[in-house]
Amino acid sequence: MARPDKRINLAVARAIPPFLLCVSVYACYIVTKPLCIDYLIHPLPKYHRSSRVGAGAAILAVFYILLIVVIITYLRLLYNVIRNPGYLTRAPPPIKGQDTEPSDRNHHKKRRSRKGRTAEKPDNTEIDVERSPDGNANGDAYLLDTTSLENFYTKDVFVCQEDGRPLYCSTCCHYKPDRAHHCREVDRCVLKMDHFCPWVGGVVSETSFKFFIQFVFYTMVFCVFSLIVCATFTAEIKRDTGGANVHLAIGIGLSTLFGLFTFGMTLSSLQLAMLNLSTIENLNRRSAVWTLAIRVPDRMLARLNPESRWAPTFRTITYPLPPTPLDPEAARDYQPAGKQHVFAILQTLPGENPFDLGSPFKNLQQVLGYSIIDWFLPLKQSPCADRTGESFYELGPVVSRLKKEAGLEPPREPAST
């Protein structure tokens, strides 16, 4: 059963797009009929004005060009939110490692039958969504889905828990890639989720954040132009006739309202892009500590022996993991088959962002693109959506410092003379 706040958010998300359509149609009417036709091109007798066809045609041209740009960016944003939202596929529930005794099963059946079949299960989807995948809330042992871990230990760096395993969503039953977040409204994990946006009726994520910035920016420009035009000619009409056109007055109010809103959204979105953060990550960015699994180079594997005088002080984890949870003694003796992947478990300082590339411009490029055309045209996806590199997202100086402090950086080659 959906929670009340979820139902409200989803209902608002369905209602706002038709509302925006109605507002856009009314804005077209205000600028076209009362302003350009009835006042500038073919002035009504009450205005005592001569025709100003050039001014009316120029206003109509700029107005509809900006409106078309807003519509295109909105449709591009809407397309990605609907067709490519960045959702992660749900995994089947984990399989129990040990079956319960028949007597226990019968006992549980009797207890369930007393409650009746119509009793609703408590909604625990918002509780403990990143708990360890070794067991459920009752402590039952589960078989681990070690096959999906290959997507992580084939990378050089990934975000992990304190034990070195990736973050786990117990609602979706899968390990979460870096920066993925579970969205309550859609009940799915989303890649680099920014926020649930009722204006587009869905989740703004890494696949749509660029187009969201373009949409709010062009909408802000459109509202500023509409406000200037409506305010200028409203003042002129009041000076000539002593009255005001009610439609132009409403246009001033709508332009001011949506202009201020989109201005704030544009500034906040650009700030997040320059910091290389999402809205969710920004909530605790000054105190957040990131735990990272960083691959140990092959040249250092011999030094991982605890008896070695060069033994590192950081903790490590070796992949592939065993298919079932092991006790500490058995875990120390476990040797995975095939190639081993050893990772150091390191933590950032509070407030450090491992995804900050060191400059606002480089961070903006990760969202908007590498050319000026990509910045202003809603064509290509954000570069950050390409996760074919050595990590899920490009990493910055913080990770380089952690590697250097842990001795994981390759030795510098001597300068040639």
C-alpha positions as CSV (number, residue, x, y, z in Angstrom):
1,M,0.0,0.0,0.0
2,A,1.4,3.4,-1.0
3,R,2.2,5.9,1.7
4,P,0.1,9.1,1.7
5,D,3.1,11.3,0.7
6,K,3.8,9.0,-2.2
7,R,0.2,9.2,-3.4
8,I,0.2,13.0,-3.1
9,N,3.5,13.3,-5.1
10,L,2.3,11.0,-7.8
11,A,-1.0,12.8,-8.1
12,V,0.7,16.2,-8.3
13,A,3.1,14.8,-10.9
14,R,0.2,13.7,-13.1
15,A,-1.7,17.0,-12.7
16,I,1.1,19.5,-13.3
17,P,2.0,18.7,-17.0
18,P,-1.7,19.4,-18.1
19,F,-1.6,22.6,-15.9
20,L,1.6,23.7,-17.7
21,L,0.0,23.1,-21.0
22,C,-2.9,25.3,-20.1
23,V,-0.6,28.1,-18.8
24,S,1.4,28.0,-22.1
25,V,-1.8,28.2,-24.2
26,Y,-3.0,31.2,-22.2
27,A,0.4,32.9,-22.4
28,C,0.2,32.5,-26.2
29,Y,-3.2,34.1,-26.1
30,I,-2.1,37.1,-24.0
31,V,0.9,38.0,-26.2
32,T,-0.9,37.3,-29.5
33,K,-4.4,38.7,-29.2
34,P,-4.6,41.5,-26.5
35,L,-1.0,42.7,-26.9
36,C,0.2,42.3,-30.5
37,I,-3.0,42.2,-32.5
38,D,-5.4,44.4,-30.4
39,Y,-2.8,46.9,-29.3
40,L,0.2,47.0,-31.7
41,I,-0.8,45.6,-35.1
42,H,-4.5,46.6,-35.3
43,P,-5.0,48.9,-32.3
44,L,-8.5,49.1,-30.9
45,P,-10.1,52.6,-31.1
46,K,-10.0,53.0,-27.3
47,Y,-6.2,53.1,-27.4
48,H,-5.9,56.0,-29.8
49,R,-2.7,54.6,-31.2
50,S,-1.3,54.2,-34.7
51,S,-0.4,50.7,-36.0
52,R,3.1,49.4,-35.1
53,V,3.3,46.3,-37.2
54,G,7.1,45.9,-36.9
55,A,7.1,45.9,-33.1
56,G,4.2,43.5,-33.0
57,A,5.8,41.1,-35.5
58,A,9.2,41.2,-33.7
59,I,7.6,40.4,-30.4
60,L,5.6,37.5,-31.8
61,A,8.7,36.1,-33.6
62,V,10.9,36.2,-30.4
63,F,8.1,35.0,-28.2
64,Y,7.3,31.9,-30.3
65,I,11.0,31.1,-31.0
66,L,11.6,31.0,-27.3
67,L,8.4,29.0,-26.7
68,I,9.5,26.5,-29.3
69,V,12.9,26.1,-27.6
70,V,11.2,25.6,-24.2
71,I,8.9,23.0,-25.7
72,I,11.7,21.1,-27.4
73,T,13.8,21.0,-24.2
74,Y,10.8,20.0,-22.2
75,L,9.9,17.1,-24.6
76,R,13.6,16.0,-24.6
77,L,13.5,16.0,-20.8
78,L,10.1,14.2,-20.7
79,Y,11.3,11.6,-23.2
80,N,14.3,10.7,-21.0
81,V,12.3,10.7,-17.8
82,I,9.8,8.2,-19.4
83,R,11.9,6.1,-21.8
84,N,15.3,6.3,-20.2
85,P,14.8,7.1,-16.5
86,G,18.0,5.4,-15.2
87,Y,16.1,2.8,-13.2
88,L,18.0,-0.3,-12.0
89,T,16.4,-3.7,-12.6
90,R,14.9,-5.3,-9.6
91,A,16.5,-8.6,-8.6
92,P,14.6,-11.7,-7.4
93,P,14.5,-12.2,-3.6
94,P,17.5,-14.0,-2.2
95,I,17.4,-17.7,-1.6
96,K,17.7,-19.0,1.9
97,G,20.9,-20.9,2.6
98,Q,19.3,-23.3,5.0
99,D,15.7,-24.5,5.0
100,T,13.8,-24.6,8.2
101,E,12.6,-27.7,9.9
102,P,9.2,-29.1,8.9
103,S,7.9,-28.6,12.4
104,D,9.0,-25.0,12.2
105,R,7.3,-24.5,8.9
106,N,4.0,-26.0,10.2
107,H,4.3,-23.8,13.3
108,H,4.7,-20.7,11.1
109,K,1.8,-21.7,8.9
110,K,-0.4,-22.0,12.0
111,R,0.7,-18.6,13.2
112,R,0.0,-17.0,9.8
113,S,-3.5,-18.7,9.5
114,R,-4.5,-17.0,12.8
115,K,-3.8,-13.6,11.3
116,G,-5.9,-14.3,8.2
117,R,-5.0,-13.9,4.6
118,T,-6.2,-10.3,4.3
119,A,-3.8,-8.9,6.9
120,E,-1.4,-6.4,5.3
121,K,2.3,-6.7,5.7
122,P,4.0,-3.7,7.3
123,D,5.6,-1.3,4.9
124,N,9.3,-1.7,5.6
125,T,10.5,-0.5,2.2
126,E,11.8,2.7,3.7
127,I,13.6,1.0,6.6
128,D,17.1,-0.3,6.4
129,V,17.3,-0.3,2.6
130,E,21.1,-0.6,2.6
131,R,21.5,-3.3,5.2
132,S,23.9,-6.2,4.6
133,P,22.7,-8.8,2.1
134,D,23.9,-11.7,4.3
135,G,20.5,-11.9,5.9
136,N,17.1,-10.5,6.4
137,A,15.7,-8.6,9.4
138,N,15.2,-11.8,11.3
139,G,18.8,-12.9,10.9
140,D,18.2,-15.8,8.4
141,A,21.2,-16.6,6.2
142,Y,20.9,-16.1,2.5
143,L,22.9,-17.2,-0.5
144,L,24.8,-14.3,-1.8
145,D,24.3,-13.1,-5.4
146,T,28.0,-13.1,-6.1
147,T,27.6,-13.0,-9.9
148,S,26.4,-9.3,-9.9
149,L,29.5,-8.4,-7.9
150,E,31.6,-8.8,-11.1
151,N,30.3,-5.5,-12.3
152,F,32.1,-3.9,-9.3
153,Y,35.4,-5.8,-8.8
154,T,36.2,-5.4,-12.5
155,K,36.4,-1.7,-11.8
156,D,39.4,0.0,-10.2
157,V,37.4,2.0,-7.6
158,F,33.8,1.8,-6.4
159,V,31.9,3.0,-3.4
160,C,31.5,0.4,-0.7
161,Q,30.4,-0.4,2.8
162,E,32.8,-0.6,5.6
163,D,33.4,-4.3,5.0
164,G,34.4,-3.6,1.3
165,R,31.2,-4.8,-0.4
166,P,29.1,-2.5,-2.5
167,L,26.1,-0.7,-1.0
168,Y,23.1,-3.0,-1.1
169,C,19.4,-2.2,-1.4
170,S,17.3,-4.8,0.4
171,T,14.1,-3.5,-1.3
172,C,15.3,-4.1,-4.8
173,C,17.6,-7.0,-3.7
174,H,20.7,-5.9,-5.6
175,Y,24.0,-4.2,-5.1
176,K,23.9,-0.5,-6.0
177,P,26.4,1.2,-8.3
178,D,28.1,4.3,-7.1
179,R,25.7,7.3,-6.4
180,A,22.5,5.2,-7.0
181,H,19.6,6.0,-4.7
182,H,16.3,4.3,-3.9
183,C,13.4,6.5,-4.9
184,R,10.4,6.1,-2.7
185,E,7.9,7.4,-5.3
186,V,8.7,4.9,-7.9
187,D,10.1,2.2,-5.5
188,R,13.2,1.6,-7.6
189,C,16.9,2.4,-7.4
190,V,17.9,5.2,-9.8
191,L,21.4,5.9,-11.2
192,K,22.7,9.2,-9.7
193,M,19.2,10.2,-8.7
194,D,18.8,14.0,-8.3
195,H,15.2,14.4,-7.3
196,F,11.6,13.4,-8.0
197,C,10.2,16.2,-10.2
198,P,6.5,16.7,-10.4
199,W,6.9,19.2,-13.2
200,V,7.9,16.3,-15.5
201,G,6.1,13.6,-13.7
202,G,9.1,11.4,-12.9
203,V,12.7,11.1,-11.6
204,V,15.5,13.4,-12.7
205,S,18.7,11.3,-12.8
206,E,22.0,11.1,-14.6
207,T,20.2,10.5,-17.9
208,S,18.0,13.7,-17.6
209,F,19.7,16.2,-15.3
210,K,21.4,17.9,-18.3
211,F,18.1,18.4,-20.1
212,F,16.5,19.6,-16.8
213,I,19.1,22.3,-16.5
214,Q,18.5,23.4,-20.1
215,F,14.7,23.3,-19.6
216,V,14.7,25.5,-16.5
217,F,17.2,27.9,-18.1
218,Y,15.3,28.4,-21.3
219,T,12.0,28.7,-19.4
220,M,13.6,31.4,-17.2
221,V,14.7,33.3,-20.4
222,F,11.2,32.9,-21.8
223,C,9.6,34.2,-18.6
224,V,11.9,37.2,-18.4
225,F,11.1,38.2,-22.0
226,S,7.4,37.8,-21.4
227,L,7.6,39.8,-18.2
228,I,9.5,42.7,-19.8
229,V,7.1,42.9,-22.8
230,C,3.9,42.7,-20.6
231,A,5.2,45.2,-18.0
232,T,6.4,47.7,-20.7
233,F,3.1,47.9,-22.6
234,T,1.0,47.7,-19.4
235,A,2.8,50.8,-18.2
236,E,2.2,52.4,-21.6
237,I,-1.5,51.6,-21.6
238,K,-1.9,52.9,-18.1
239,R,-0.2,56.2,-19.0
240,D,-2.4,56.7,-22.1
241,T,-5.7,55.5,-20.8
242,G,-5.4,55.4,-17.1
243,G,-6.5,51.8,-17.0
244,A,-4.9,48.4,-17.5
245,N,-5.5,45.3,-19.6
246,V,-6.4,42.4,-17.2
247,H,-4.8,39.8,-19.5
248,L,-1.5,41.6,-19.5
249,A,-1.7,42.0,-15.7
250,I,-2.2,38.3,-15.3
251,G,0.7,37.7,-17.7
252,I,2.9,39.8,-15.5
253,G,1.9,37.7,-12.5
254,L,2.5,34.4,-14.3
255,S,5.8,35.5,-15.7
256,T,7.0,36.7,-12.4
257,L,6.0,33.5,-10.6
258,F,7.5,31.1,-13.0
259,G,10.5,33.3,-13.7
260,L,11.5,33.5,-10.1
261,F,11.0,29.7,-9.7
262,T,13.0,28.8,-12.8
263,F,15.7,31.3,-11.9
264,G,16.2,29.6,-8.5
265,M,16.1,26.2,-10.1
266,T,18.7,27.2,-12.7
267,L,21.1,28.6,-10.1
268,S,20.8,25.7,-7.7
269,S,21.1,23.1,-10.6
270,L,24.2,24.8,-12.0
271,Q,25.7,25.0,-8.5
272,L,25.2,21.3,-8.0
273,A,26.7,20.6,-11.4
274,M,29.8,22.7,-10.6
275,L,30.2,20.8,-7.4
276,N,29.5,17.5,-9.1
277,L,26.8,16.6,-6.6
278,S,23.2,15.5,-6.8
279,T,20.5,17.1,-4.7
280,I,20.5,14.1,-2.4
281,E,24.3,14.1,-2.0
282,N,24.2,17.8,-1.3
283,L,22.0,17.3,1.8
284,N,24.9,16.2,3.9
285,R,27.9,17.2,1.7
286,R,29.7,19.0,4.6
287,S,29.8,15.9,6.8
288,A,29.5,13.0,4.4
289,V,32.3,10.4,4.5
290,W,32.7,8.2,1.5
291,T,34.1,4.6,1.9
292,L,35.9,3.5,-1.3
293,A,37.2,0.1,-2.4
294,I,40.4,0.9,-4.4
295,R,42.2,-1.8,-6.3
296,V,45.6,-2.9,-4.9
297,P,48.2,-3.1,-7.7
298,D,49.7,-6.5,-8.4
299,R,53.1,-5.2,-7.3
300,M,51.8,-4.7,-3.8
301,L,50.0,-8.0,-3.3
302,A,53.2,-9.6,-1.8
303,R,53.2,-6.9,0.9
304,L,49.7,-7.8,2.1
305,N,51.2,-10.5,4.4
306,P,50.5,-9.3,8.0
307,E,53.9,-10.6,9.0
308,S,55.7,-8.4,6.5
309,R,57.3,-5.2,7.8
310,W,55.8,-3.4,4.8
311,A,52.3,-4.6,5.6
312,P,49.8,-1.8,5.0
313,T,47.6,-0.4,7.7
314,F,44.4,-0.4,5.6
315,R,41.8,-3.2,5.5
316,T,41.4,-5.2,2.3
317,I,38.8,-7.4,0.7
318,T,39.4,-10.1,-1.9
319,Y,37.0,-10.9,-4.8
320,P,35.3,-13.1,-5.8
321,L,33.5,-13.6,-2.5
322,P,32.3,-17.0,-1.3
323,P,28.7,-17.8,-2.3
324,T,27.6,-18.2,1.3
325,P,28.5,-16.2,4.4
326,L,31.5,-17.6,6.3
327,D,32.6,-17.3,9.9
328,P,35.7,-15.1,10.5
329,E,38.1,-18.1,10.7
330,A,36.8,-19.7,7.5
331,A,36.8,-16.3,5.7
332,R,40.5,-15.9,6.4
333,D,41.3,-19.2,4.9
334,Y,39.0,-18.8,1.9
335,Q,40.8,-18.7,-1.5
336,P,38.6,-17.7,-4.5
337,A,38.9,-19.7,-7.7
338,G,40.5,-17.9,-10.7
339,K,42.0,-14.5,-10.7
340,Q,41.9,-12.6,-7.4
341,H,40.9,-9.0,-7.1
342,V,42.2,-7.3,-4.0
343,F,40.8,-3.9,-2.9
344,A,41.9,-1.5,-0.2
345,I,39.1,-0.1,1.9
346,L,39.8,3.6,2.4
347,Q,37.7,6.5,3.6
348,T,37.6,10.2,2.7
349,L,37.7,13.0,5.2
350,P,34.3,14.5,6.2
351,G,33.0,16.8,3.5
352,E,35.3,15.5,0.7
353,N,33.8,14.6,-2.6
354,P,35.6,11.9,-4.5
355,F,33.8,12.8,-7.7
356,D,34.8,16.5,-7.6
357,L,37.3,16.8,-10.5
358,G,39.0,19.8,-9.0
359,S,37.4,22.7,-11.0
360,P,33.8,23.8,-11.5
361,F,34.4,23.9,-15.3
362,K,35.4,20.2,-15.4
363,N,32.5,19.3,-13.2
364,L,30.1,21.1,-15.5
365,Q,31.5,19.3,-18.5
366,Q,30.6,16.0,-16.9
367,V,26.9,17.1,-16.9
368,L,26.5,19.4,-19.9
369,G,29.2,18.0,-22.3
370,Y,32.5,19.0,-23.7
371,S,31.4,21.5,-26.4
372,I,29.4,24.7,-26.4
373,I,26.8,23.0,-28.7
374,D,26.2,20.3,-26.1
375,W,25.7,23.0,-23.4
376,F,22.9,24.7,-25.2
377,L,21.3,22.0,-27.4
378,P,19.4,19.0,-25.9
379,L,21.0,16.4,-28.1
380,K,23.6,14.2,-26.5
381,Q,23.6,12.5,-23.1
382,S,25.7,13.7,-20.3
383,P,29.3,12.3,-20.3
384,C,28.8,11.1,-16.7
385,A,26.2,8.6,-18.0
386,D,29.1,6.7,-19.7
387,R,30.3,4.2,-17.2
388,T,32.8,2.2,-19.4
389,G,35.9,3.6,-17.6
390,E,37.9,2.3,-14.7
391,S,35.2,3.5,-12.3
392,F,31.5,4.2,-12.5
393,Y,32.1,7.9,-12.6
394,E,35.3,10.0,-13.3
395,L,37.2,10.5,-10.0
396,G,39.0,13.6,-8.8
397,P,42.0,14.6,-6.7
398,V,40.6,13.2,-3.5
399,V,40.9,9.6,-4.8
400,S,44.4,10.4,-6.1
401,R,45.4,11.6,-2.6
402,L,44.0,8.5,-0.9
403,K,45.9,6.3,-3.3
404,K,49.1,8.2,-2.7
405,E,48.7,8.1,1.1
406,A,48.1,4.3,1.0
407,G,51.0,3.7,-1.3
408,L,48.8,2.5,-4.2
409,E,50.0,5.0,-6.7
410,P,52.5,3.6,-9.3
411,P,56.1,4.7,-8.8
412,R,57.1,7.7,-10.8
413,E,59.5,7.1,-13.6
414,P,62.8,8.9,-13.3
415,A,63.1,12.0,-15.4
416,S,65.1,11.4,-18.6
417,T,68.3,13.4,-18.8
